Amino acid sequence: GGGGQDDFIAYLDDDDEWLPEKLEKQLKKFNECDENTGLVYCGMYWIDKSINVIKKMLPSHLDGYVFHELTLEYFIWTCSIL
């Protein structure tokens, strides 16, 4: 980024949808972290065509260096929650 602003990448799969405040909440959380933070993620809902929640995938509460945990169990279910 330039001018003191940071650039972020946020992926949204074509079959996913974000809740209205998702990015705002994640950027707020990211900005509360120290400069070594490289990843902020959230949970997700699976919904049917009638917008009924089928399953909730709550975020794990891992923090710090999570690479090892990612190699054991992929707790980030889709790139749309990053």
PDB file with SEQRES, HELIX, SHEET and CRYST1 records, atoms N, CA, C and O in Angstrom:
SEQRES   1 A   82  GLY GLY GLY GLY GLN ASP ASP PHE ILE ALA TYR LEU ASP          
SEQRES   2 A   82  ASP ASP ASP GLU TRP LEU PRO GLU LYS LEU GLU LYS GLN          
SEQRES   3 A   82  LEU LYS LYS PHE ASN GLU CYS ASP GLU ASN THR GLY LEU          
SEQRES   4 A   82  VAL TYR CYS GLY MET TYR TRP ILE ASP LYS SER ILE ASN          
SEQRES   5 A   82  VAL ILE LYS LYS MET LEU PRO SER HIS LEU ASP GLY TYR          
SEQRES   6 A   82  VAL PHE HIS GLU LEU THR LEU GLU TYR PHE ILE TRP THR          
SEQRES   7 A   82  CYS SER ILE LEU                                              
HELIX    1 AA1 LYS A   22  GLU A   32  1                                  11    
HELIX    2 AA2 PHE A   67  LEU A   72  1                                   6    
HELIX    3 AA3 CYS A   79  ILE A   81  5                                   3    
SHEET    1 AA1 2 MET A  44  ILE A  47  0                                        
SHEET    2 AA1 2 VAL A  53  MET A  57 -1                                        
CRYST1    1.000    1.000    1.000  90.00  90.00  90.00 P 1           1          
ATOM      1  N   GLY A   1       0.814  -1.181   0.000  1.00  0.00           N  
ATOM      2  CA  GLY A   1       0.000   0.000   0.000  1.00  0.00           C  
ATOM      3  C   GLY A   1       0.858   1.244   0.000  1.00  0.00           C  
ATOM      4  O   GLY A   1       2.067   1.172   0.219  1.00  0.00           O  
ATOM      5  N   GLY A   2       0.254   2.359  -0.239  1.00  0.00           N  
ATOM      6  CA  GLY A   2       0.968   3.619  -0.205  1.00  0.00           C  
ATOM      7  C   GLY A   2       0.235   4.621   0.652  1.00  0.00           C  
ATOM      8  O   GLY A   2      -0.954   4.463   0.928  1.00  0.00           O  
ATOM      9  N   GLY A   3       0.935   5.644   1.071  1.00  0.00           N  
ATOM     10  CA  GLY A   3       0.300   6.699   1.843  1.00  0.00           C  
ATOM     11  C   GLY A   3      -0.168   6.256   3.210  1.00  0.00           C  
ATOM     12  O   GLY A   3      -1.121   6.822   3.744  1.00  0.00           O  
ATOM     13  N   GLY A   4       0.484   5.245   3.799  1.00  0.00           N  
ATOM     14  CA  GLY A   4       0.120   4.794   5.131  1.00  0.00           C  
ATOM     15  C   GLY A   4      -1.059   3.850   5.177  1.00  0.00           C  
ATOM     16  O   GLY A   4      -1.477   3.448   6.263  1.00  0.00           O  
ATOM     17  N   GLN A   5      -1.607   3.485   4.036  1.00  0.00           N  
ATOM     18  CA  GLN A   5      -2.726   2.556   4.024  1.00  0.00           C  
ATOM     19  C   GLN A   5      -2.224   1.170   3.661  1.00  0.00           C  
ATOM     20  O   GLN A   5      -1.273   1.016   2.894  1.00  0.00           O  
ATOM     21  N   ASP A   6      -2.878   0.166   4.225  1.00  0.00           N  
ATOM     22  CA  ASP A   6      -2.541  -1.219   3.913  1.00  0.00           C  
ATOM     23  C   ASP A   6      -3.496  -1.752   2.864  1.00  0.00           C  
ATOM     24  O   ASP A   6      -4.656  -1.345   2.802  1.00  0.00           O  
ATOM     25  N   ASP A   7      -3.004  -2.664   2.040  1.00  0.00           N  
ATOM     26  CA  ASP A   7      -3.839  -3.348   1.066  1.00  0.00           C  
ATOM     27  C   ASP A   7      -4.209  -4.712   1.622  1.00  0.00           C  
ATOM     28  O   ASP A   7      -3.380  -5.377   2.245  1.00  0.00           O  
ATOM     29  N   PHE A   8      -5.431  -5.128   1.405  1.00  0.00           N  
ATOM     30  CA  PHE A   8      -5.915  -6.417   1.861  1.00  0.00           C  
ATOM     31  C   PHE A   8      -6.535  -7.150   0.690  1.00  0.00           C  
ATOM     32  O   PHE A   8      -7.042  -6.532  -0.246  1.00  0.00           O  
ATOM     33  N   ILE A   9      -6.490  -8.466   0.748  1.00  0.00           N  
ATOM     34  CA  ILE A   9      -7.157  -9.317  -0.229  1.00  0.00           C  
ATOM     35  C   ILE A   9      -8.230 -10.087   0.512  1.00  0.00           C  
ATOM     36  O   ILE A   9      -7.960 -10.712   1.537  1.00  0.00           O  
ATOM     37  N   ALA A  10      -9.455 -10.041  -0.009  1.00  0.00           N  
ATOM     38  CA  ALA A  10     -10.571 -10.776   0.579  1.00  0.00           C  
ATOM     39  C   ALA A  10     -11.252 -11.545  -0.554  1.00  0.00           C  
ATOM     40  O   ALA A  10     -11.793 -10.944  -1.482  1.00  0.00           O  
ATOM     41  N   TYR A  11     -11.222 -12.859  -0.474  1.00  0.00           N  
ATOM     42  CA  TYR A  11     -11.793 -13.705  -1.516  1.00  0.00           C  
ATOM     43  C   TYR A  11     -13.263 -13.983  -1.228  1.00  0.00           C  
ATOM     44  O   TYR A  11     -13.658 -14.159  -0.076  1.00  0.00           O  
ATOM     45  N   LEU A  12     -14.061 -14.020  -2.279  1.00  0.00           N  
ATOM     46  CA  LEU A  12     -15.472 -14.396  -2.158  1.00  0.00           C  
ATOM     47  C   LEU A  12     -15.794 -15.337  -3.309  1.00  0.00           C  
ATOM     48  O   LEU A  12     -15.856 -14.918  -4.465  1.00  0.00           O  
ATOM     49  N   ASP A  13     -15.999 -16.618  -2.987  1.00  0.00           N  
ATOM     50  CA  ASP A  13     -16.377 -17.593  -4.010  1.00  0.00           C  
ATOM     51  C   ASP A  13     -17.716 -17.200  -4.627  1.00  0.00           C  
ATOM     52  O   ASP A  13     -18.545 -16.566  -3.975  1.00  0.00           O  
ATOM     53  N   ASP A  14     -17.921 -17.578  -5.879  1.00  0.00           N  
ATOM     54  CA  ASP A  14     -19.141 -17.175  -6.584  1.00  0.00           C  
ATOM     55  C   ASP A  14     -20.414 -17.789  -6.005  1.00  0.00           C  
ATOM     56  O   ASP A  14     -21.507 -17.293  -6.276  1.00  0.00           O  
ATOM     57  N   ASP A  15     -20.297 -18.853  -5.217  1.00  0.00           N  
ATOM     58  CA  ASP A  15     -21.483 -19.447  -4.607  1.00  0.00           C  
ATOM     59  C   ASP A  15     -21.591 -19.121  -3.114  1.00  0.00           C  
ATOM     60  O   ASP A  15     -22.370 -19.749  -2.397  1.00  0.00           O  
ATOM     61  N   ASP A  16     -20.817 -18.149  -2.649  1.00  0.00           N  
ATOM     62  CA  ASP A  16     -20.857 -17.711  -1.254  1.00  0.00           C  
ATOM     63  C   ASP A  16     -21.425 -16.303  -1.175  1.00  0.00           C  
ATOM     64  O   ASP A  16     -21.477 -15.578  -2.168  1.00  0.00           O  
ATOM     65  N   GLU A  17     -21.844 -15.936   0.017  1.00  0.00           N  
ATOM     66  CA  GLU A  17     -22.347 -14.583   0.260  1.00  0.00           C  
ATOM     67  C   GLU A  17     -21.889 -14.155   1.643  1.00  0.00           C  
ATOM     68  O   GLU A  17     -21.910 -14.954   2.579  1.00  0.00           O  
ATOM     69  N   TRP A  18     -21.478 -12.909   1.781  1.00  0.00           N  
ATOM     70  CA  TRP A  18     -21.049 -12.377   3.073  1.00  0.00           C  
ATOM     71  C   TRP A  18     -22.200 -11.679   3.769  1.00  0.00           C  
ATOM     72  O   TRP A  18     -23.068 -11.091   3.122  1.00  0.00           O  
ATOM     73  N   LEU A  19     -22.202 -11.746   5.087  1.00  0.00           N  
ATOM     74  CA  LEU A  19     -23.113 -10.913   5.870  1.00  0.00           C  
ATOM     75  C   LEU A  19     -22.658  -9.462   5.719  1.00  0.00           C  
ATOM     76  O   LEU A  19     -21.478  -9.213   5.474  1.00  0.00           O  
ATOM     77  N   PRO A  20     -23.574  -8.499   5.861  1.00  0.00           N  
ATOM     78  CA  PRO A  20     -23.261  -7.103   5.554  1.00  0.00           C  
ATOM     79  C   PRO A  20     -22.045  -6.518   6.279  1.00  0.00           C  
ATOM     80  O   PRO A  20     -21.347  -5.688   5.697  1.00  0.00           O  
ATOM     81  N   GLU A  21     -21.765  -6.910   7.509  1.00  0.00           N  
ATOM     82  CA  GLU A  21     -20.672  -6.301   8.270  1.00  0.00           C  
ATOM     83  C   GLU A  21     -19.428  -7.177   8.357  1.00  0.00           C  
ATOM     84  O   GLU A  21     -18.529  -6.886   9.145  1.00  0.00           O  
ATOM     85  N   LYS A  22     -19.359  -8.228   7.575  1.00  0.00           N  
ATOM     86  CA  LYS A  22     -18.255  -9.185   7.664  1.00  0.00           C  
ATOM     87  C   LYS A  22     -16.894  -8.509   7.505  1.00  0.00           C  
ATOM     88  O   LYS A  22     -16.030  -8.649   8.371  1.00  0.00           O  
ATOM     89  N   LEU A  23     -16.695  -7.781   6.410  1.00  0.00           N  
ATOM     90  CA  LEU A  23     -15.392  -7.144   6.175  1.00  0.00           C  
ATOM     91  C   LEU A  23     -15.076  -6.105   7.228  1.00  0.00           C  
ATOM     92  O   LEU A  23     -13.943  -6.031   7.703  1.00  0.00           O  
ATOM     93  N   GLU A  24     -16.047  -5.308   7.599  1.00  0.00           N  
ATOM     94  CA  GLU A  24     -15.833  -4.281   8.617  1.00  0.00           C  
ATOM     95  C   GLU A  24     -15.358  -4.904   9.930  1.00  0.00           C  
ATOM     96  O   GLU A  24     -14.413  -4.416  10.550  1.00  0.00           O  
ATOM     97  N   LYS A  25     -16.019  -5.982  10.346  1.00  0.00           N  
ATOM     98  CA  LYS A  25     -15.644  -6.644  11.602  1.00  0.00           C  
ATOM     99  C   LYS A  25     -14.253  -7.276  11.511  1.00  0.00           C  
ATOM    100  O   LYS A  25     -13.466  -7.182  12.454  1.00  0.00           O  
ATOM    101  N   GLN A  26     -13.948  -7.919  10.380  1.00  0.00           N  
ATOM    102  CA  GLN A  26     -12.639  -8.559  10.253  1.00  0.00           C  
ATOM    103  C   GLN A  26     -11.519  -7.531  10.170  1.00  0.00           C  
ATOM    104  O   GLN A  26     -10.461  -7.734  10.766  1.00  0.00           O  
ATOM    105  N   LEU A  27     -11.721  -6.445   9.455  1.00  0.00           N  
ATOM    106  CA  LEU A  27     -10.686  -5.411   9.386  1.00  0.00           C  
ATOM    107  C   LEU A  27     -10.475  -4.759  10.741  1.00  0.00           C  
ATOM    108  O   LEU A  27      -9.342  -4.436  11.098  1.00  0.00           O  
ATOM    109  N   LYS A  28     -11.551  -4.558  11.508  1.00  0.00           N  
ATOM    110  CA  LYS A  28     -11.418  -4.013  12.863  1.00  0.00           C  
ATOM    111  C   LYS A  28     -10.566  -4.954  13.716  1.00  0.00           C  
ATOM    112  O   LYS A  28      -9.658  -4.515  14.421  1.00  0.00           O  
ATOM    113  N   LYS A  29     -10.865  -6.237  13.643  1.00  0.00           N  
ATOM    114  CA  LYS A  29     -10.097  -7.222  14.410  1.00  0.00           C  
ATOM    115  C   LYS A  29      -8.641  -7.243  13.959  1.00  0.00           C  
ATOM    116  O   LYS A  29      -7.731  -7.292  14.786  1.00  0.00           O  
ATOM    117  N   PHE A  30      -8.423  -7.208  12.651  1.00  0.00           N  
ATOM    118  CA  PHE A  30      -7.071  -7.214  12.107  1.00  0.00           C  
ATOM    119  C   PHE A  30      -6.289  -6.007  12.615  1.00  0.00           C  
ATOM    120  O   PHE A  30      -5.121  -6.131  12.982  1.00  0.00           O  
ATOM    121  N   ASN A  31      -6.924  -4.856  12.637  1.00  0.00           N  
ATOM    122  CA  ASN A  31      -6.259  -3.632  13.091  1.00  0.00           C  
ATOM    123  C   ASN A  31      -5.968  -3.632  14.590  1.00  0.00           C  
ATOM    124  O   ASN A  31      -5.109  -2.879  15.048  1.00  0.00           O  
ATOM    125  N   GLU A  32      -6.667  -4.461  15.357  1.00  0.00           N  
ATOM    126  CA  GLU A  32      -6.398  -4.596  16.787  1.00  0.00           C  
ATOM    127  C   GLU A  32      -5.205  -5.504  17.069  1.00  0.00           C  
ATOM    128  O   GLU A  32      -4.686  -5.524  18.184  1.00  0.00           O  
ATOM    129  N   CYS A  33      -4.775  -6.249  16.065  1.00  0.00           N  
ATOM    130  CA  CYS A  33      -3.675  -7.200  16.223  1.00  0.00           C  
ATOM    131  C   CYS A  33      -2.331  -6.503  16.020  1.00  0.00           C  
ATOM    132  O   CYS A  33      -2.271  -5.375  15.533  1.00  0.00           O  
ATOM    133  N   ASP A  34      -1.257  -7.191  16.400  1.00  0.00           N  
ATOM    134  CA  ASP A  34       0.058  -6.594  16.200  1.00  0.00           C  
ATOM    135  C   ASP A  34       0.508  -6.747  14.753  1.00  0.00           C  
ATOM    136  O   ASP A  34      -0.155  -7.410  13.955  1.00  0.00           O  
ATOM    137  N   GLU A  35       1.620  -6.141  14.426  1.00  0.00           N  
ATOM    138  CA  GLU A  35       2.094  -6.078  13.044  1.00  0.00           C  
ATOM    139  C   GLU A  35       2.515  -7.429  12.475  1.00  0.00           C  
ATOM    140  O   GLU A  35       2.708  -7.541  11.264  1.00  0.00           O  
ATOM    141  N   ASN A  36       2.660  -8.443  13.295  1.00  0.00           N  
ATOM    142  CA  ASN A  36       3.043  -9.773  12.824  1.00  0.00           C  
ATOM    143  C   ASN A  36       1.851 -10.609  12.379  1.00  0.00           C  
ATOM    144  O   ASN A  36       2.033 -11.719  11.881  1.00  0.00           O  
ATOM    145  N   THR A  37       0.644 -10.101  12.546  1.00  0.00           N  
ATOM    146  CA  THR A  37      -0.554 -10.843  12.173  1.00  0.00           C  
ATOM    147  C   THR A  37      -0.716 -10.836  10.662  1.00  0.00           C  
ATOM    148  O   THR A  37      -0.653  -9.787  10.022  1.00  0.00           O  
ATOM    149  N   GLY A  38      -0.924 -12.016  10.104  1.00  0.00           N  
ATOM    150  CA  GLY A  38      -1.074 -12.135   8.666  1.00  0.00           C  
ATOM    151  C   GLY A  38      -2.389 -12.744   8.244  1.00  0.00           C  
ATOM    152  O   GLY A  38      -2.645 -12.876   7.047  1.00  0.00           O  
ATOM    153  N   LEU A  39      -3.244 -13.126   9.205  1.00  0.00           N  
ATOM    154  CA  LEU A  39      -4.463 -13.838   8.862  1.00  0.00           C  
ATOM    155  C   LEU A  39      -5.522 -13.580   9.920  1.00  0.00           C  
ATOM    156  O   LEU A  39      -5.251 -13.697  11.115  1.00  0.00           O  
ATOM    157  N   VAL A  40      -6.715 -13.233   9.491  1.00  0.00           N  
ATOM    158  CA  VAL A  40      -7.890 -13.137  10.355  1.00  0.00           C  
ATOM    159  C   VAL A  40      -8.998 -13.901   9.645  1.00  0.00           C  
ATOM    160  O   VAL A  40      -9.205 -13.708   8.447  1.00  0.00           O  
ATOM    161  N   TYR A  41      -9.713 -14.760  10.357  1.00  0.00           N  
ATOM    162  CA  TYR A  41     -10.747 -15.574   9.727  1.00  0.00           C  
ATOM    163  C   TYR A  41     -11.972 -15.615  10.623  1.00  0.00           C  
ATOM    164  O   TYR A  41     -11.923 -15.167  11.769  1.00  0.00           O  
ATOM    165  N   CYS A  42     -13.065 -16.149  10.111  1.00  0.00           N  
ATOM    166  CA  CYS A  42     -14.321 -16.185  10.853  1.00  0.00           C  
ATOM    167  C   CYS A  42     -15.009 -17.531  10.642  1.00  0.00           C  
ATOM    168  O   CYS A  42     -14.490 -18.402   9.945  1.00  0.00           O  
ATOM    169  N   GLY A  43     -16.159 -17.687  11.241  1.00  0.00           N  
ATOM    170  CA  GLY A  43     -16.970 -18.878  11.044  1.00  0.00           C  
ATOM    171  C   GLY A  43     -17.855 -18.716   9.815  1.00  0.00           C  
ATOM    172  O   GLY A  43     -17.736 -17.749   9.062  1.00  0.00           O  
ATOM    173  N   MET A  44     -18.746 -19.691   9.632  1.00  0.00           N  
ATOM    174  CA  MET A  44     -19.642 -19.611   8.479  1.00  0.00           C  
ATOM    175  C   MET A  44     -20.907 -20.418   8.739  1.00  0.00           C  
ATOM    176  O   MET A  44     -20.944 -21.286   9.611  1.00  0.00           O  
ATOM    177  N   TYR A  45     -21.939 -20.112   7.963  1.00  0.00           N  
ATOM    178  CA  TYR A  45     -23.194 -20.851   7.978  1.00  0.00           C  
ATOM    179  C   TYR A  45     -23.386 -21.509   6.623  1.00  0.00           C  
ATOM    180  O   TYR A  45     -23.101 -20.913   5.584  1.00  0.00           O  
ATOM    181  N   TRP A  46     -23.874 -22.745   6.643  1.00  0.00           N  
ATOM    182  CA  TRP A  46     -24.361 -23.359   5.408  1.00  0.00           C  
ATOM    183  C   TRP A  46     -25.862 -23.178   5.425  1.00  0.00           C  
ATOM    184  O   TRP A  46     -26.522 -23.518   6.406  1.00  0.00           O  
ATOM    185  N   ILE A  47     -26.406 -22.641   4.337  1.00  0.00           N  
ATOM    186  CA  ILE A  47     -27.850 -22.415   4.271  1.00  0.00           C  
ATOM    187  C   ILE A  47     -28.426 -23.087   3.035  1.00  0.00           C  
ATOM    188  O   ILE A  47     -27.723 -23.328   2.054  1.00  0.00           O  
ATOM    189  N   ASP A  48     -29.723 -23.386   3.103  1.00  0.00           N  
ATOM    190  CA  ASP A  48     -30.386 -23.965   1.933  1.00  0.00           C  
ATOM    191  C   ASP A  48     -31.011 -22.850   1.091  1.00  0.00           C  
ATOM    192  O   ASP A  48     -30.849 -21.673   1.411  1.00  0.00           O  
ATOM    193  N   LYS A  49     -31.711 -23.202   0.039  1.00  0.00           N  
ATOM    194  CA  LYS A  49     -32.286 -22.207  -0.875  1.00  0.00           C  
ATOM    195  C   LYS A  49     -33.364 -21.361  -0.216  1.00  0.00           C  
ATOM    196  O   LYS A  49     -33.675 -20.271  -0.697  1.00  0.00           O  
ATOM    197  N   SER A  50     -33.941 -21.850   0.883  1.00  0.00           N  
ATOM    198  CA  SER A  50     -34.951 -21.087   1.622  1.00  0.00           C  
ATOM    199  C   SER A  50     -34.324 -20.248   2.733  1.00  0.00           C  
ATOM    200  O   SER A  50     -35.032 -19.678   3.564  1.00  0.00           O  
ATOM    201  N   ILE A  51     -33.019 -20.176   2.743  1.00  0.00           N  
ATOM    202  CA  ILE A  51     -32.226 -19.430   3.730  1.00  0.00           C  
ATOM    203  C   ILE A  51     -32.410 -19.969   5.145  1.00  0.00           C  
ATOM    204  O   ILE A  51     -32.433 -19.207   6.111  1.00  0.00           O  
ATOM    205  N   ASN A  52     -32.540 -21.288   5.257  1.00  0.00           N  
ATOM    206  CA  ASN A  52     -32.540 -21.952   6.552  1.00  0.00           C  
ATOM    207  C   ASN A  52     -31.120 -22.395   6.849  1.00  0.00           C  
ATOM    208  O   ASN A  52     -30.446 -22.956   5.986  1.00  0.00           O  
ATOM    209  N   VAL A  53     -30.665 -22.145   8.070  1.00  0.00           N  
ATOM    210  CA  VAL A  53     -29.319 -22.559   8.454  1.00  0.00           C  
ATOM    211  C   VAL A  53     -29.296 -24.072   8.601  1.00  0.00           C  
ATOM    212  O   VAL A  53     -30.031 -24.638   9.410  1.00  0.00           O  
ATOM    213  N   ILE A  54     -28.448 -24.721   7.814  1.00  0.00           N  
ATOM    214  CA  ILE A  54     -28.294 -26.170   7.867  1.00  0.00           C  
ATOM    215  C   ILE A  54     -27.217 -26.549   8.876  1.00  0.00           C  
ATOM    216  O   ILE A  54     -27.370 -27.507   9.634  1.00  0.00           O  
ATOM    217  N   LYS A  55     -26.130 -25.788   8.876  1.00  0.00           N  
ATOM    218  CA  LYS A  55     -25.001 -26.092   9.745  1.00  0.00           C  
ATOM    219  C   LYS A  55     -24.229 -24.823  10.030  1.00  0.00           C  
ATOM    220  O   LYS A  55     -24.063 -23.980   9.149  1.00  0.00           O  
ATOM    221  N   LYS A  56     -23.753 -24.680  11.267  1.00  0.00           N  
ATOM    222  CA  LYS A  56     -22.891 -23.568  11.643  1.00  0.00           C  
ATOM    223  C   LYS A  56     -21.482 -24.107  11.843  1.00  0.00           C  
ATOM    224  O   LYS A  56     -21.276 -25.101  12.540  1.00  0.00           O  
ATOM    225  N   MET A  57     -20.538 -23.455  11.236  1.00  0.00           N  
ATOM    226  CA  MET A  57     -19.129 -23.796  11.452  1.00  0.00           C  
ATOM    227  C   MET A  57     -18.529 -22.621  12.203  1.00  0.00           C  
ATOM    228  O   MET A  57     -18.203 -21.597  11.602  1.00  0.00           O  
ATOM    229  N   LEU A  58     -18.382 -22.763  13.502  1.00  0.00           N  
ATOM    230  CA  LEU A  58     -17.837 -21.679  14.307  1.00  0.00           C  
ATOM    231  C   LEU A  58     -16.324 -21.642  14.163  1.00  0.00           C  
ATOM    232  O   LEU A  58     -15.691 -22.682  13.980  1.00  0.00           O  
ATOM    233  N   PRO A  59     -15.742 -20.453  14.245  1.00  0.00           N  
ATOM    234  CA  PRO A  59     -14.280 -20.378  14.102  1.00  0.00           C  
ATOM    235  C   PRO A  59     -13.598 -21.020  15.298  1.00  0.00           C  
ATOM    236  O   PRO A  59     -14.086 -20.937  16.425  1.00  0.00           O  
ATOM    237  N   SER A  60     -12.466 -21.659  15.041  1.00  0.00           N  
ATOM    238  CA  SER A  60     -11.661 -22.162  16.150  1.00  0.00           C  
ATOM    239  C   SER A  60     -11.028 -20.958  16.827  1.00  0.00           C  
ATOM    240  O   SER A  60     -10.976 -19.871  16.250  1.00  0.00           O  
ATOM    241  N   HIS A  61     -10.563 -21.143  18.011  1.00  0.00           N  
ATOM    242  CA  HIS A  61      -9.972 -20.032  18.756  1.00  0.00           C  
ATOM    243  C   HIS A  61      -8.460 -20.140  18.770  1.00  0.00           C  
ATOM    244  O   HIS A  61      -7.811 -19.859  19.778  1.00  0.00           O  
ATOM    245  N   LEU A  62      -7.917 -20.547  17.653  1.00  0.00           N  
ATOM    246  CA  LEU A  62      -6.468 -20.617  17.542  1.00  0.00           C  
ATOM    247  C   LEU A  62      -5.916 -19.239  17.247  1.00  0.00           C  
ATOM    248  O   LEU A  62      -6.518 -18.459  16.510  1.00  0.00           O  
ATOM    249  N   ASP A  63      -4.781 -18.950  17.820  1.00  0.00           N  
ATOM    250  CA  ASP A  63      -4.109 -17.700  17.487  1.00  0.00           C  
ATOM    251  C   ASP A  63      -2.611 -17.951  17.520  1.00  0.00           C  
ATOM    252  O   ASP A  63      -2.155 -19.030  17.899  1.00  0.00           O  
ATOM    253  N   GLY A  64      -1.872 -16.963  17.127  1.00  0.00           N  
ATOM    254  CA  GLY A  64      -0.425 -17.127  17.058  1.00  0.00           C  
ATOM    255  C   GLY A  64      -0.032 -17.775  15.748  1.00  0.00           C  
ATOM    256  O   GLY A  64      -0.695 -17.579  14.730  1.00  0.00           O  
ATOM    257  N   TYR A  65       1.027 -18.535  15.766  1.00  0.00           N  
ATOM    258  CA  TYR A  65       1.532 -19.212  14.573  1.00  0.00           C  
ATOM    259  C   TYR A  65       0.697 -20.471  14.349  1.00  0.00           C  
ATOM    260  O   TYR A  65       0.876 -21.461  15.059  1.00  0.00           O  
ATOM    261  N   VAL A  66      -0.210 -20.449  13.373  1.00  0.00           N  
ATOM    262  CA  VAL A  66      -1.188 -21.528  13.185  1.00  0.00           C  
ATOM    263  C   VAL A  66      -0.839 -22.474  12.042  1.00  0.00           C  
ATOM    264  O   VAL A  66      -1.630 -23.362  11.722  1.00  0.00           O  
ATOM    265  N   PHE A  67       0.329 -22.304  11.419  1.00  0.00           N  
ATOM    266  CA  PHE A  67       0.689 -23.150  10.277  1.00  0.00           C  
ATOM    267  C   PHE A  67       0.641 -24.631  10.635  1.00  0.00           C  
ATOM    268  O   PHE A  67       0.102 -25.426   9.865  1.00  0.00           O  
ATOM    269  N   HIS A  68       1.181 -25.015  11.767  1.00  0.00           N  
ATOM    270  CA  HIS A  68       1.199 -26.432  12.165  1.00  0.00           C  
ATOM    271  C   HIS A  68      -0.226 -26.978  12.287  1.00  0.00           C  
ATOM    272  O   HIS A  68      -0.511 -28.079  11.818  1.00  0.00           O  
ATOM    273  N   GLU A  69      -1.116 -26.209  12.914  1.00  0.00           N  
ATOM    274  CA  GLU A  69      -2.508 -26.647  13.063  1.00  0.00           C  
ATOM    275  C   GLU A  69      -3.190 -26.798  11.706  1.00  0.00           C  
ATOM    276  O   GLU A  69      -4.010 -27.696  11.516  1.00  0.00           O  
ATOM    277  N   LEU A  70      -2.850 -25.916  10.762  1.00  0.00           N  
ATOM    278  CA  LEU A  70      -3.432 -26.023   9.427  1.00  0.00           C  
ATOM    279  C   LEU A  70      -2.982 -27.287   8.713  1.00  0.00           C  
ATOM    280  O   LEU A  70      -3.728 -27.829   7.898  1.00  0.00           O  
ATOM    281  N   THR A  71      -1.786 -27.764   8.998  1.00  0.00           N  
ATOM    282  CA  THR A  71      -1.318 -29.004   8.367  1.00  0.00           C  
ATOM    283  C   THR A  71      -1.988 -30.229   8.970  1.00  0.00           C  
ATOM    284  O   THR A  71      -2.073 -31.268   8.314  1.00  0.00           O  
ATOM    285  N   LEU A  72      -2.466 -30.128  10.208  1.00  0.00           N  
ATOM    286  CA  LEU A  72      -3.127 -31.254  10.863  1.00  0.00           C  
ATOM    287  C   LEU A  72      -4.629 -31.283  10.598  1.00  0.00           C  
ATOM    288  O   LEU A  72      -5.212 -32.346  10.384  1.00  0.00           O  
ATOM    289  N   GLU A  73      -5.240 -30.120  10.615  1.00  0.00           N  
ATOM    290  CA  GLU A  73      -6.685 -30.022  10.426  1.00  0.00           C  
ATOM    291  C   GLU A  73      -6.969 -28.692   9.756  1.00  0.00           C  
ATOM    292  O   GLU A  73      -6.605 -27.637  10.275  1.00  0.00           O  
ATOM    293  N   TYR A  74      -7.615 -28.741   8.610  1.00  0.00           N  
ATOM    294  CA  TYR A  74      -7.902 -27.519   7.889  1.00  0.00           C  
ATOM    295  C   TYR A  74      -9.123 -26.871   8.512  1.00  0.00           C  
ATOM    296  O   TYR A  74     -10.255 -27.230   8.192  1.00  0.00           O  
ATOM    297  N   PHE A  75      -8.893 -25.909   9.410  1.00  0.00           N  
ATOM    298  CA  PHE A  75      -9.993 -25.267  10.140  1.00  0.00           C  
ATOM    299  C   PHE A  75     -10.513 -24.018   9.430  1.00  0.00           C  
ATOM    300  O   PHE A  75     -11.421 -23.357   9.932  1.00  0.00           O  
ATOM    301  N   ILE A  76      -9.950 -23.691   8.276  1.00  0.00           N  
ATOM    302  CA  ILE A  76     -10.473 -22.602   7.441  1.00  0.00           C  
ATOM    303  C   ILE A  76     -11.157 -23.281   6.273  1.00  0.00           C  
ATOM    304  O   ILE A  76     -10.497 -23.723   5.332  1.00  0.00           O  
ATOM    305  N   TRP A  77     -12.487 -23.366   6.330  1.00  0.00           N  
ATOM    306  CA  TRP A  77     -13.241 -24.242   5.438  1.00  0.00           C  
ATOM    307  C   TRP A  77     -13.338 -23.735   4.011  1.00  0.00           C  
ATOM    308  O   TRP A  77     -13.491 -24.533   3.086  1.00  0.00           O  
ATOM    309  N   THR A  78     -13.254 -22.439   3.813  1.00  0.00           N  
ATOM    310  CA  THR A  78     -13.336 -21.852   2.479  1.00  0.00           C  
ATOM    311  C   THR A  78     -12.582 -20.535   2.492  1.00  0.00           C  
ATOM    312  O   THR A  78     -12.481 -19.886   3.533  1.00  0.00           O  
ATOM    313  N   CYS A  79     -12.057 -20.140   1.354  1.00  0.00           N  
ATOM    314  CA  CYS A  79     -11.320 -18.878   1.306  1.00  0.00           C  
ATOM    315  C   CYS A  79     -12.228 -17.665   1.500  1.00  0.00           C  
ATOM    316  O   CYS A  79     -11.728 -16.565   1.733  1.00  0.00           O  
ATOM    317  N   SER A  80     -13.531 -17.833   1.413  1.00  0.00           N  
ATOM    318  CA  SER A  80     -14.455 -16.714   1.593  1.00  0.00           C  
ATOM    319  C   SER A  80     -14.540 -16.239   3.035  1.00  0.00           C  
ATOM    320  O   SER A  80     -15.128 -15.187   3.287  1.00  0.00           O  
ATOM    321  N   ILE A  81     -13.974 -16.972   3.993  1.00  0.00           N  
ATOM    322  CA  ILE A  81     -14.006 -16.536   5.388  1.00  0.00           C  
ATOM    323  C   ILE A  81     -12.706 -15.872   5.823  1.00  0.00           C  
ATOM    324  O   ILE A  81     -12.577 -15.448   6.971  1.00  0.00           O  
ATOM    325  N   LEU A  82     -11.746 -15.780   4.913  1.00  0.00           N  
ATOM    326  CA  LEU A  82     -10.480 -15.114   5.248  1.00  0.00           C  
ATOM    327  C   LEU A  82     -10.623 -13.627   5.168  1.00  0.00           C  
ATOM    328  O   LEU A  82      -9.660 -12.900   5.416  1.00  0.00           O  
TER     329      LEU A  82                                                      
END                                                                             
